[in-house]
Amino acid sequence: MGHKRLRLVGVLLMLVSFFGFMAACHAKKGEDDMEEDPKAATLSYSIMRDGGNEIVMTIDDESLVEYTTKEKSNSEKGAKGGSSTRTYIFTGKKSGTTSLTVEEYFHGDLDSTTYYIITVDDDLKVTITKDEDREDPKKMPVLVIGDREILVKVEKNESAELFFGEKSCNQSLGYMKDVDGNEKGAWLDRSFSDEEIQTVEVVPGDLICCNKTTTYITEDGEEKETRITFAIVYAPHTTECVVIGHLQDIDQDELTDLLNQDMEKELHIPNR
């Protein structure tokens, strides 16, 4: 009799374990189905357990899309420190296009900013693409004239990649030499592609690479010739060069005034 009871208890425990296992699998399947929503789009980030980094998402038009998050540990259970992967799952609410700004903070300080375009189609399928026309200001070169700092939007060509892709530095431009009353030029020991130089129309604010020479008068009244490989355009004209960037948020009058003042100029090129 006692053996029969034990067998019965054993069978009951097996059944409980089986149905518990099936329920857990069903729940896990439901979670996976939610993550694999074919209409959703995702962005994933590594998150430190100690709270050292933080992600801030800003959607311009929240009536189009919303997001939820799921987190998966990258460390063994119970281990101290480590990190987890946080996935942001974007689902559409109505069709349209909006902008997404992702700010990453490290110990409270803004570390980087990335811009995206979110598109929701008529079937509420969400697509997220990087906004190539907007760049993190912390990664943009800066021209410093006196106490004025001017951001530089970098062109997409080989010369720009060579020129701005070299080792991060603060390159002093000194008192730049005037070139034909429409550019301020200097010689810089930085690379660019001679093959990309052609005759183009340039506009105020263009940063150009070129192979030119210009003459200037020294304090002793002597005429000297100097080599020019980099120039800042402050008046429209046609010249042989390759445009590698363009100054942001400054008009022609202000730029002309700044460039013609006797102030040293510095080009700060961050680590890109």
VOMARVO-233351 format. One record per residue (C-alpha): x, y, z; residue in one letter. Coordinates in nm, 2 decimals, decimal comma, padded with zeros to 4 digits. Layout:
<pt <X; Y; Z>; "A">;
...
***
This chain:
<pt <00,00; 00,00; 00,00>; "M">;
<pt <00,28; 00,24; 00,10>; "G">;
<pt <00,46; 00,17; -00,23>; "H">;
<pt <00,14; 00,25; -00,43>; "K">;
<pt <00,11; 00,59; -00,25>; "R">;
<pt <00,47; 00,67; -00,33>; "L">;
<pt <00,42; 00,59; -00,69>; "R">;
<pt <00,10; 00,80; -00,70>; "L">;
<pt <00,29; 01,10; -00,54>; "V">;
<pt <00,57; 01,05; -00,79>; "G">;
<pt <00,33; 01,06; -01,09>; "V">;
<pt <00,16; 01,37; -00,95>; "L">;
<pt <00,49; 01,55; -00,91>; "L">;
<pt <00,59; 01,46; -01,27>; "M">;
<pt <00,26; 01,59; -01,40>; "L">;
<pt <00,30; 01,92; -01,21>; "V">;
<pt <00,66; 01,96; -01,34>; "S">;
<pt <00,55; 01,88; -01,69>; "F">;
<pt <00,26; 02,14; -01,69>; "F">;
<pt <00,48; 02,39; -01,52>; "G">;
<pt <00,75; 02,35; -01,79>; "F">;
<pt <00,49; 02,38; -02,07>; "M">;
<pt <00,35; 02,70; -01,91>; "A">;
<pt <00,70; 02,85; -01,89>; "A">;
<pt <00,77; 02,76; -02,25>; "C">;
<pt <00,44; 02,92; -02,35>; "H">;
<pt <00,52; 03,24; -02,17>; "A">;
<pt <00,87; 03,25; -02,31>; "K">;
<pt <00,72; 03,20; -02,66>; "K">;
<pt <00,48; 03,49; -02,61>; "G">;
<pt <00,77; 03,71; -02,51>; "E">;
<pt <00,97; 03,61; -02,82>; "D">;
<pt <00,68; 03,67; -03,04>; "D">;
<pt <00,65; 04,02; -02,90>; "M">;
<pt <01,02; 04,09; -02,97>; "E">;
<pt <01,00; 03,95; -03,32>; "E">;
<pt <00,70; 04,16; -03,43>; "D">;
<pt <00,77; 04,19; -03,80>; "P">;
<pt <00,63; 04,55; -03,81>; "K">;
<pt <00,85; 04,67; -03,52>; "A">;
<pt <01,20; 04,83; -03,54>; "A">;
<pt <01,46; 04,80; -03,27>; "T">;
<pt <01,77; 04,97; -03,13>; "L">;
<pt <02,00; 04,80; -02,88>; "S">;
<pt <02,25; 04,94; -02,63>; "Y">;
<pt <02,49; 04,80; -02,37>; "S">;
<pt <02,39; 04,92; -02,03>; "I">;
<pt <02,63; 04,91; -01,73>; "M">;
<pt <02,48; 04,76; -01,41>; "R">;
<pt <02,64; 05,03; -01,19>; "D">;
<pt <02,43; 05,29; -01,37>; "G">;
<pt <02,73; 05,46; -01,52>; "G">;
<pt <02,56; 05,51; -01,86>; "N">;
<pt <02,21; 05,63; -01,95>; "E">;
<pt <02,02; 05,64; -02,28>; "I">;
<pt <01,77; 05,92; -02,34>; "V">;
<pt <01,53; 05,88; -02,64>; "M">;
<pt <01,34; 06,18; -02,77>; "T">;
<pt <01,08; 06,13; -03,05>; "I">;
<pt <00,97; 06,46; -03,21>; "D">;
<pt <00,61; 06,33; -03,29>; "D">;
<pt <00,50; 06,08; -03,03>; "E">;
<pt <00,16; 06,04; -03,20>; "S">;
<pt <00,33; 05,83; -03,48>; "L">;
<pt <00,53; 05,58; -03,28>; "V">;
<pt <00,59; 05,45; -02,93>; "E">;
<pt <00,85; 05,22; -02,77>; "Y">;
<pt <00,89; 04,96; -02,50>; "T">;
<pt <01,21; 04,82; -02,36>; "T">;
<pt <01,34; 04,47; -02,28>; "K">;
<pt <01,67; 04,40; -02,10>; "E">;
<pt <01,89; 04,09; -02,11>; "K">;
<pt <02,18; 04,04; -01,88>; "S">;
<pt <02,52; 03,98; -02,03>; "N">;
<pt <02,66; 03,84; -01,70>; "S">;
<pt <02,60; 03,53; -01,50>; "E">;
<pt <02,32; 03,55; -01,25>; "K">;
<pt <02,43; 03,69; -00,92>; "G">;
<pt <02,76; 03,83; -01,06>; "A">;
<pt <02,85; 04,18; -00,95>; "K">;
<pt <02,90; 04,46; -01,20>; "G">;
<pt <02,88; 04,36; -01,57>; "G">;
<pt <02,63; 04,49; -01,82>; "S">;
<pt <02,30; 04,41; -01,99>; "S">;
<pt <02,17; 04,47; -02,34>; "T">;
<pt <01,87; 04,70; -02,35>; "R">;
<pt <01,65; 04,68; -02,66>; "T">;
<pt <01,41; 04,96; -02,75>; "Y">;
<pt <01,12; 04,82; -02,95>; "I">;
<pt <00,94; 05,08; -03,17>; "F">;
<pt <00,58; 05,01; -03,28>; "T">;
<pt <00,38; 05,23; -03,51>; "G">;
<pt <00,06; 05,41; -03,41>; "K">;
<pt <-00,02; 05,59; -03,74>; "K">;
<pt <00,16; 05,65; -04,07>; "S">;
<pt <00,41; 05,93; -04,11>; "G">;
<pt <00,77; 06,04; -04,06>; "T">;
<pt <00,94; 06,19; -03,76>; "T">;
<pt <01,28; 06,24; -03,60>; "S">;
<pt <01,45; 06,05; -03,32>; "L">;
<pt <01,73; 06,18; -03,11>; "T">;
<pt <01,93; 05,94; -02,89>; "V">;
<pt <02,16; 06,09; -02,63>; "E">;
<pt <02,41; 05,87; -02,44>; "E">;
<pt <02,52; 05,99; -02,10>; "Y">;
<pt <02,83; 05,86; -01,92>; "F">;
<pt <02,83; 05,93; -01,54>; "H">;
<pt <02,59; 06,22; -01,59>; "G">;
<pt <02,78; 06,39; -01,88>; "D">;
<pt <02,66; 06,39; -02,24>; "L">;
<pt <02,89; 06,15; -02,43>; "D">;
<pt <02,73; 06,13; -02,77>; "S">;
<pt <02,42; 06,23; -02,97>; "T">;
<pt <02,28; 06,03; -03,27>; "T">;
<pt <02,00; 06,14; -03,50>; "Y">;
<pt <01,76; 05,90; -03,67>; "Y">;
<pt <01,46; 05,92; -03,91>; "I">;
<pt <01,16; 05,71; -03,81>; "I">;
<pt <00,91; 05,62; -04,09>; "T">;
<pt <00,58; 05,44; -04,03>; "V">;
<pt <00,40; 05,31; -04,34>; "D">;
<pt <00,03; 05,26; -04,40>; "D">;
<pt <00,06; 04,91; -04,25>; "D">;
<pt <00,22; 05,05; -03,94>; "L">;
<pt <00,56; 04,89; -04,03>; "K">;
<pt <00,84; 05,10; -03,86>; "V">;
<pt <01,17; 05,17; -04,03>; "T">;
<pt <01,46; 05,35; -03,85>; "I">;
<pt <01,75; 05,50; -04,05>; "T">;
<pt <02,03; 05,72; -03,94>; "K">;
<pt <01,99; 06,08; -04,04>; "D">;
<pt <02,30; 06,14; -04,25>; "E">;
<pt <02,23; 06,51; -04,27>; "D">;
<pt <02,27; 06,56; -03,90>; "R">;
<pt <02,58; 06,50; -03,70>; "E">;
<pt <02,67; 06,49; -03,33>; "D">;
<pt <02,80; 06,84; -03,25>; "P">;
<pt <03,06; 06,69; -03,02>; "K">;
<pt <03,21; 06,51; -03,32>; "K">;
<pt <03,21; 06,80; -03,56>; "M">;
<pt <03,52; 07,01; -03,63>; "P">;
<pt <03,51; 07,36; -03,48>; "V">;
<pt <03,67; 07,68; -03,62>; "L">;
<pt <03,77; 07,91; -03,34>; "V">;
<pt <03,82; 08,28; -03,42>; "I">;
<pt <03,87; 08,49; -03,10>; "G">;
<pt <03,59; 08,39; -02,87>; "D">;
<pt <03,37; 08,27; -03,15>; "R">;
<pt <03,33; 07,89; -03,21>; "E">;
<pt <03,18; 07,79; -03,54>; "I">;
<pt <03,08; 07,43; -03,62>; "L">;
<pt <03,19; 07,27; -03,95>; "V">;
<pt <02,97; 07,04; -04,15>; "K">;
<pt <03,20; 06,79; -04,32>; "V">;
<pt <03,16; 06,70; -04,69>; "E">;
<pt <03,14; 06,34; -04,80>; "K">;
<pt <03,44; 06,30; -05,02>; "N">;
<pt <03,79; 06,15; -05,00>; "E">;
<pt <03,97; 06,47; -04,93>; "S">;
<pt <03,74; 06,55; -04,63>; "A">;
<pt <03,79; 06,20; -04,50>; "E">;
<pt <04,17; 06,24; -04,53>; "L">;
<pt <04,18; 06,59; -04,39>; "F">;
<pt <03,95; 06,55; -04,09>; "F">;
<pt <04,02; 06,18; -04,03>; "G">;
<pt <04,38; 06,23; -03,92>; "E">;
<pt <04,49; 06,24; -03,56>; "K">;
<pt <04,27; 06,47; -03,34>; "S">;
<pt <04,44; 06,81; -03,29>; "C">;
<pt <04,40; 07,18; -03,25>; "N">;
<pt <04,56; 07,32; -03,57>; "Q">;
<pt <04,67; 07,68; -03,54>; "S">;
<pt <04,59; 07,88; -03,85>; "L">;
<pt <04,77; 08,19; -03,72>; "G">;
<pt <04,71; 08,52; -03,90>; "Y">;
<pt <04,58; 08,38; -04,23>; "M">;
<pt <04,69; 08,53; -04,56>; "K">;
<pt <04,44; 08,70; -04,79>; "D">;
<pt <04,39; 08,54; -05,13>; "V">;
<pt <04,25; 08,76; -05,40>; "D">;
<pt <04,01; 08,94; -05,16>; "G">;
<pt <03,78; 08,64; -05,12>; "N">;
<pt <03,96; 08,38; -04,92>; "E">;
<pt <04,18; 08,36; -04,61>; "K">;
<pt <04,44; 08,09; -04,66>; "G">;
<pt <04,71; 07,90; -04,47>; "A">;
<pt <04,95; 07,62; -04,53>; "W">;
<pt <04,86; 07,31; -04,33>; "L">;
<pt <05,04; 06,98; -04,31>; "D">;
<pt <04,73; 06,77; -04,36>; "R">;
<pt <04,63; 06,52; -04,64>; "S">;
<pt <04,38; 06,57; -04,92>; "F">;
<pt <04,33; 06,42; -05,27>; "S">;
<pt <04,48; 06,62; -05,55>; "D">;
<pt <04,27; 06,42; -05,79>; "E">;
<pt <03,95; 06,58; -05,65>; "E">;
<pt <04,07; 06,93; -05,72>; "I">;
<pt <03,86; 07,10; -06,00>; "Q">;
<pt <03,73; 07,44; -06,10>; "T">;
<pt <03,42; 07,50; -05,89>; "V">;
<pt <03,20; 07,79; -05,76>; "E">;
<pt <03,25; 07,84; -05,39>; "V">;
<pt <03,04; 08,03; -05,15>; "V">;
<pt <03,10; 08,21; -04,82>; "P">;
<pt <03,17; 07,96; -04,54>; "G">;
<pt <03,32; 07,69; -04,76>; "D">;
<pt <03,64; 07,53; -04,63>; "L">;
<pt <03,86; 07,43; -04,92>; "I">;
<pt <04,19; 07,24; -04,99>; "C">;
<pt <04,40; 07,37; -05,28>; "C">;
<pt <04,75; 07,41; -05,42>; "N">;
<pt <04,80; 07,78; -05,44>; "K">;
<pt <05,06; 08,05; -05,37>; "T">;
<pt <05,00; 08,41; -05,27>; "T">;
<pt <05,22; 08,71; -05,21>; "T">;
<pt <05,22; 08,93; -04,90>; "Y">;
<pt <05,42; 09,22; -04,77>; "I">;
<pt <05,63; 09,17; -04,45>; "T">;
<pt <05,66; 09,43; -04,18>; "E">;
<pt <05,99; 09,53; -04,34>; "D">;
<pt <05,81; 09,61; -04,67>; "G">;
<pt <05,95; 09,30; -04,84>; "E">;
<pt <05,73; 09,11; -05,08>; "E">;
<pt <05,72; 08,73; -05,01>; "K">;
<pt <05,54; 08,43; -05,15>; "E">;
<pt <05,37; 08,17; -04,94>; "T">;
<pt <05,21; 07,84; -05,01>; "R">;
<pt <04,84; 07,79; -04,95>; "I">;
<pt <04,68; 07,44; -04,90>; "T">;
<pt <04,38; 07,53; -04,69>; "F">;
<pt <04,14; 07,83; -04,71>; "A">;
<pt <03,82; 07,97; -04,57>; "I">;
<pt <03,60; 08,14; -04,84>; "V">;
<pt <03,44; 08,47; -04,74>; "Y">;
<pt <03,31; 08,59; -05,08>; "A">;
<pt <03,16; 08,39; -05,37>; "P">;
<pt <03,40; 08,32; -05,67>; "H">;
<pt <03,53; 08,04; -05,90>; "T">;
<pt <03,85; 07,87; -05,81>; "T">;
<pt <04,05; 07,54; -05,84>; "E">;
<pt <04,00; 07,35; -05,52>; "C">;
<pt <03,81; 07,07; -05,34>; "V">;
<pt <03,54; 07,17; -05,09>; "V">;
<pt <03,59; 06,97; -04,76>; "I">;
<pt <03,33; 07,14; -04,54>; "G">;
<pt <03,11; 07,43; -04,47>; "H">;
<pt <03,08; 07,66; -04,17>; "L">;
<pt <02,74; 07,65; -03,99>; "Q">;
<pt <02,52; 07,93; -03,87>; "D">;
<pt <02,72; 08,23; -03,98>; "I">;
<pt <02,64; 08,48; -04,26>; "D">;
<pt <02,88; 08,64; -04,51>; "Q">;
<pt <02,90; 08,98; -04,33>; "D">;
<pt <02,99; 08,83; -03,99>; "E">;
<pt <03,24; 08,58; -04,14>; "L">;
<pt <03,41; 08,85; -04,35>; "T">;
<pt <03,44; 09,07; -04,04>; "D">;
<pt <03,58; 08,79; -03,83>; "L">;
<pt <03,83; 08,67; -04,09>; "L">;
<pt <03,97; 09,02; -04,15>; "N">;
<pt <04,03; 09,10; -03,79>; "Q">;
<pt <04,38; 09,05; -03,66>; "D">;
<pt <04,30; 08,75; -03,45>; "M">;
<pt <04,46; 08,41; -03,45>; "E">;
<pt <04,24; 08,13; -03,58>; "K">;
<pt <04,24; 07,77; -03,47>; "E">;
<pt <04,08; 07,46; -03,63>; "L">;
<pt <03,98; 07,21; -03,37>; "H">;
<pt <03,94; 06,86; -03,52>; "I">;
<pt <03,80; 06,61; -03,27>; "P">;
<pt <03,86; 06,24; -03,28>; "N">;
<pt <03,61; 06,12; -03,54>; "R">;
***
